[in-house]
Amino acid sequence: MKSINTDEASNAAGVSGFDSKIEIAPDEHIDIGWKSLVWLTFAAMVGLTASVTLEHLLFPHLTSWSTVR
């Protein structure tokens, strides 16, 4: 039986050890900014309004929960 050489296997994959090129960000406070939060809120409101409007246009026979008894 032939044994597997792990050194050749790692070199064939292009791995040259445990040296990583990934840099870890420092533990600083992430500041999104108030303008980004305003735009995100605005986009959410527009999306929800559009979905409800489309629901009413595409399914006019559906009634609201408040009118169902």
C-alpha positions in Angstrom: 0.0 0.0 0.0 1.1 3.5 -0.8 1.0 6.2 1.9 -0.2 9.7 1.2 2.4 12.4 1.5 0.6 15.3 3.2 3.4 17.8 2.2 2.8 17.2 -1.5 -0.9 17.4 -1.0 -0.7 20.8 0.7 1.7 22.2 -1.9 -0.5 20.9 -4.8 -3.4 23.0 -3.4 -1.2 26.1 -3.2 -1.1 26.2 0.6 2.3 27.3 2.0 1.7 27.0 5.7 -0.4 28.7 8.3 0.4 32.3 7.3 -2.9 34.1 6.7 -3.4 37.2 4.6 -6.6 38.1 6.3 -6.4 41.3 8.5 -8.7 41.6 11.5 -10.4 44.9 12.0 -9.7 46.7 15.2 -12.3 46.6 17.9 -13.6 50.1 17.3 -17.2 51.4 17.4 -18.9 51.0 14.0 -20.6 54.3 13.2 -23.3 53.8 10.4 -24.3 57.4 10.5 -27.7 59.1 10.8 -28.0 59.7 7.1 -27.8 56.0 6.4 -30.4 55.2 9.0 -32.7 57.8 7.5 -32.3 56.3 4.0 -32.8 52.8 5.3 -36.0 53.9 7.1 -37.2 55.7 4.1 -36.5 52.7 1.8 -38.4 50.4 4.3 -41.4 52.7 4.3 -41.5 52.9 0.5 -41.2 49.1 0.2 -43.9 48.4 2.7 -46.2 51.0 1.1 -45.6 49.6 -2.4 -46.3 46.0 -1.3 -49.6 46.9 0.4 -50.6 49.0 -2.6 -49.8 46.2 -5.0 -51.7 43.8 -2.8 -54.8 46.0 -3.0 -54.5 46.4 -6.7 -53.8 42.8 -7.5 -56.4 41.3 -5.1 -59.3 43.7 -4.9 -61.7 41.0 -3.7 -59.8 40.5 -0.4 -61.2 42.4 2.6 -59.4 44.0 5.5 -59.1 42.1 8.8 -60.9 45.0 10.6 -64.0 44.6 8.5 -64.3 40.8 8.7 -66.7 39.6 11.4 
